Amino acid sequence: MSIKPDVVLDLKGLHCPMHIMKTKKALDLMKAGQIIEVISNDKGSKSDISGLCRRLGLELISTTEENGIFRFTIRK
């Protein structure tokens, strides 16, 4: 069963710190319990997004990588 995100944030082409800043800004607009899918092609986003989730106390539901594209599913 796949999870349907409330928000999809396509950040391909952006690099640190922009992908973190835009993810944080989108999360700030979301309600508790909502799901966001973040899409990035920055290799550093894997550690950056997981670190952001730890700092903010968010649930990182899944992380996938296919052909250099990373997808992160996060519950606020």
C-alpha angles and dihedrals in degrees: 000000000000123000117238110222122224089213131027115199115192108198100164110147095027123108136195127334095017097063090053094045094049092046091051091048091051091047091052089060094050130089124239111277096026120127127231127190113206118197119196140159095200109112090212092059091082093067094031096054094044089049091050090052092051093048094048096040093242127152113247098206097182145349121200134174127198126167092344094310116119122203121194123189112200132181115210 
